[in-house]
Amino acid sequence: MTITLKVSENTKQKMIEYFEDKKRPKTPDYAIFQADEADTVITLYNSGKAVFQGISADIDANMWREMERHLNPTKNIEIKNSEDKKKEKKEIYIDPKIYNSTSIGSDEVGTGDYFGPIVVTCSYVNKENIKFLENLGVKDSKKLTDDKILKIVPEIIKKIPYECMILTNEEYNQKYSIDINMNKIKAIMHNKVLTKMKERFNDIEYTVVDQFAKPFVYYSYLKEIPNKTTNITFMTKAEDKCLSVACASLISRYIFLKEFDKLGKKYDVFLVKGAGPKVDEIGLQLTKKYGQDILSKIAKLNFKNTEKIKELANH
């Protein structure tokens, strides 16, 4: 995998400092340095082009993309992935009856991130708002960068009603157990926002959920919940097929990004999304500064990262 990221001068200086001890003895033409980071080779060119090559290139590139966004919040980020060109685009069938209906849809963000909350959102899209959302680019929500999301979601929430639920790390760690796994937590959260939205509108033609569990499993998670939303249309890749799910996905991501930034500022650290090796390094920094109890406040303790961070701390 090869990923190319264009970085500004301030990010370039951060990279030079960070990779000082990881540089290779030989430097390619027009490059400032070439360095090794676990399974990734990083080459930074004078032009500001940073090239990440290797198995974990996406993890390392994402770290520096987030740094670029953090240091230059108003700048459009240029990033290219060689794998994107290789992937054959499979035609996704979009049911026009659902796509052109008045619907509510729900989606979640944060379940694959060690740091930060889980955010579940349900949005309501009526037929009159379909063109408005298409013009904003919501139809291709998967192609939108975090920077674009931060720009367009304030426009979306002015017109599109939504219900949102944020589960903090502390709340997640209290709930998670052998009997209550991630999918059960997600099902309860989806049900809550869907039920709230159904109470607000009576012209809903379809209720759509981005499928993360088989329908019978999803409903089994809710057997003890008194108020249940049923008659759900479950779809994989629902954000491509239903605008209310696409909106829910974008709003969830927007709120997650805001909460993620707040968390980093609160503890004076640049947090990284996902659950890769960089996350372990940041977890170690935080435990050294605040003690191991800090993880219960900012991270999902059931992730394997917790044990890795503890092992690093004991070395």
Secondary structure by P-SEA (a helix, b strand, c coil): cbbbbbbcaaaaaaaaaaaccccccccccccccccccccbbbbbccccbbbbbccaaaaaaaaaaaaaaaacccbbbbbbbcccccccccbbbbccccccccbbbbbbcccccccbbbbbbbbbbcccaaaaaaaacccccccccaaaaaccaaaaaacccbbbbbbcaaaaaacccccccaaaaaaaaaaaaaaaaaaacccccbbbccccccaaaaaaaaccccccccccccccccccccaaaaaaaaaaaaaaaaaaaaaaaaacccccccccaaaaaaaaaaaaaccccccccccccccaaaaaaaaaaac
